[in-house]
Amino acid sequence: MGTPVDLPGSGSIPRWLLGFLQDHFREPEDLSSIQSFTARLKQQCDDHEVELLNLNRRLSLSLSSWISQSNEMGRILSGIESCHPCSLPDESVRSHGKNLLVELPLIAKEVGRIHSVRLYAESVLRLETLVGDLEDATLSMMKQVSRKTKASNQTIAQDESGWRLAKQLVAVKAMKDIEEVLAGVAKNRPWWTNLLKAVDSRVDKALAILRPQCLTDYRILIASLGWPPALSATNVDKDNCMEMQNPLFLMQGEKKARYSQSFLVLCSLQQLQAKREARSSLLQKNHRACNPSDFNDVGEVSFFKYGLWPIDELVNPIALRMEYHFSKWLDQPKFIFALVYKITQNFLDGVENILQPFIDNAMILGCSAKEAWVLAMMKVLLDYLERQVFPALTKNHCKRDVDADSEVTSSLLHMVDLMIAFDRRMKILSTSGIHFTGSFASIDGFFPSFSIMSIFNDNSDWLQIWAEMEVKDAEGKLKPQLEDETSWLKVSSNQAGDTYYKEESFLFLSREDYKAPLIIDSVFHFAWAMIERGLSIPSMQRRNQFIGASANLFLSHFFTILHERSRDVEFMVVITDDIELLRLCSAINTACYCEHVLQEWGEDVNLLEMGASGDDSKGMFEDGIMVLVNLQTDCLEEILTSLLLHFDNLCWNYVQDSGQWEMKQVDSDGSIPDEDYLLISPTFMEALDMLRDRIQFFKQNLNPQNFLDLWRSIAGGLDHFIFTSIPMSNASFSSLGINQFRIDMKALFLIFKPFCARPEAFFPCISNSLKLLEINAKDADQMLKLLSQGHTVSEDCLRFQGLFHVSPSQAKKVLRNRMRGD
């Protein structure tokens, strides 16, 4: 017998060789076919040697051809300078130089094409090798899984799982390298679409096998660790009990290392898939120029905003246990939310302490184990609500059962309130322990978050039902106040302030300053509550839809009622009826205050952004504001018209008595009485008293903004009425008549004195006519001559006299009336 040969130790055998042997000799029975295997292996080696010789020969020929072409190109380029046509005396050489200059761009183009072909070939070879490695690792796992292992001992099972995990890591490494190459191709040569599609197709097939296998192995691994734990603790020391019940705390040594590797595999697969999807979506945007910077760090941060696969897999078995309890609490949904929150809170610290280092090891930037755990638990609840709860609620609503309608409305609104409160609590939970400083302390939603309200993103019919219920509930609560007349008339409130929306946004005047009734507090309380609920919806489009179908519709219904109240007033009677005038003033004040509040709301950052994202450029409340503006304008115009008509009726005799302006009564000494001894015309007194009374009434009951518009409009209307009725009539003015007219107009001006320093400025036509009437006869005659010399001279003459509000023809008529009275 020969000397026994020492076999090499397992540590000296390369890893690739150990893997090769494990692939082909898994069982002792496999050694019986070693001779046929050796012959087959020798034949494969011979074939590879032949292929290698052929490849070397082809490579040598290609290199020789390339060197020859390179030398020829160098010779041509080196002769270009000496062959410049302008420097060569020989005509034939000059012609040859011209040909070179013509052919040079073509040569450069051909060189670029050859370079591109070479890069393409190198990329293909590189990708072929990497994809081959990926497919080999995937297929070997398939063969191993399909093979029925006869041995049942735990050590062999652990070895098999370790071998599969090693293959998964090899596959993930190959996928990372493939994606790195493809990202470079997509960035620098996006027109290589066939190559990208071909590689993606093969990777997709491998991934379709790899991902389920990785998930299955991960599930088997966490089950072997004792996951899921009990949902609640019964001992007094619950914190320590939860740690002991959490299998993740108990992982040690090889188990922890294996779990860490499996966790890393799933995270890497998810990250790679996100990068591939982002790259594909960018390449599909062929209608715009592709920006190379778009491919930098594709999917690095945002891919986990919908959760992490390994943490989702930890939550799935817990979800199955929770649903058993959910089904018993359909009539008391608050227990469902409480259970999800409690379980999330119980395992939160353990998940963060154990899994966050694994996430950091996977080099996933900006990802928090705490947030991923909270997100996974919220997705479980969202899925249950979408499958079981909301279909039942909305089904009952669609039946239109009058008896059960109020109960359904209450149930759905209560459910939405629970969802919004749950969202806020979970957000606080996910950001607990994180301290903000500086400007970040005031940023709401600084961290990426998932909302349970996203249930409405893909269910617009549920959103519409919710909006209808909000409107119906608010209108039902508002109905008693709408029917109570005192709520429309009472302005003062015992409340400390308005709290129906953000106080810091209300920077102008309060409801009391606008003299708006108490009912408007309730209206805006309900409307703002709807808006706040709508702002909790993550989708901008659904937010717009909900606020438009709830708050905007509710306000629109109220504005319709407001408009009907203003139309119920008989304006020809109301001008002397304080009760009817109070109703009208209340409607105007309400409309003005509503306009102001809607403008303030429209400047809110969130609402402003939503309005800008709509189909048109109008703000969210623009239509409602226009309705309110038109209502105020219409009501003020009706008040103005009624008041002027009533004023005209009261001073009819005063206006029609043109003889009073021709009076030439003198004192006993033959002089004309001074205006200090003249009294207001008796026929004008009643109209002035009515005007003073009504203006004081409106001052007390109208808001300052509308009252300002009203008294100025009244002054303008009276100015036009009196000017056209007296100075522009055919009446002749004597000196006594002019003094009397001045006294009467001063009395009129005095009514408006409390509201401005120079009331006569708001009666420009009357003031100009008084100036014309007070001109002496000589100046009046001279001015009439100037006014008859053409338009330009007439205008200059009037401007020189400070008369800007009467035309030349009007000025001539007033002057003639004054001349006839002398």
Secondary structure, 3 states (H helix, E strand, C coil): CCCCCCCCCHHHCCHHHHHHHHHHCCCHHHHHHHHHHHHHHHHHHHHHHHHHHHHHHHHHHHHHHHHHHHHHHHHHHHCCCCCCCCCCCCHHHHHHHHHHHHHHHHHHHHHHHHHHHHHHHHHHHHHHHHHHHHHHHHHHHHHHHHCCCCCCCHHHHHHHHHHHHHHHHHHHHHHHHHHHHHHHHHHHCCCCHHHHHHHHHHHHHHHHHHHHHHHHHHHHHHHHCCCCCCCCCCCCCHHHHHHHHCHHHHCCHHHHHHHHHHHHHHHHHHHHHHHHHHHHHHHCCCCCCCCHHHHCCCCCCHHHHHCCHHHHHHHHHHHHHHHHHHCCCCCCHHHHHHHHHHHHHHHHHHHHHHHHHHHHHCCCCCCCHHHHHHHHHHHHHHHHHHHHHHHHHHHHHHCCCHHHHHHHHHHHHHHHHHHHHHHHHHHHHHCCCCCCCHHHHHCCCCCCCCCHHHHHCCCHHHHHHHHHHHHHHHHHHHHHHHHCHHHHHCCCCCCCCCCCCCHHHCCCCCHHHHCCCCHHHHHHHHHHHHHHHHHCCCCHHHHHHHHHHCHHHHHHHHHHHHHHHHHCCCHHHHCCCHHHHHHHHHHHHHHHHHHHHHHHHHCCHHHHHHHHCCCCCCCCCHHHHHHHHHHHHHHHHHHHHHHHHHHHHHCHHHHHCHHHHHCCCCCCCCCCCCHHHCCCCHHHHHHHHHHHHHHHHHHHHCCHHHHHHHHHHHHHHHHHHHHHHCCCCCCCCCHHHHHHHHHHHHHHHHHCHHHCCCHHHHCHHHHHHHHHHCCCHHHHHHHHHHHCCCHHHHHHHHHHCCCCCCCHHHHHHHHHHHHHHC
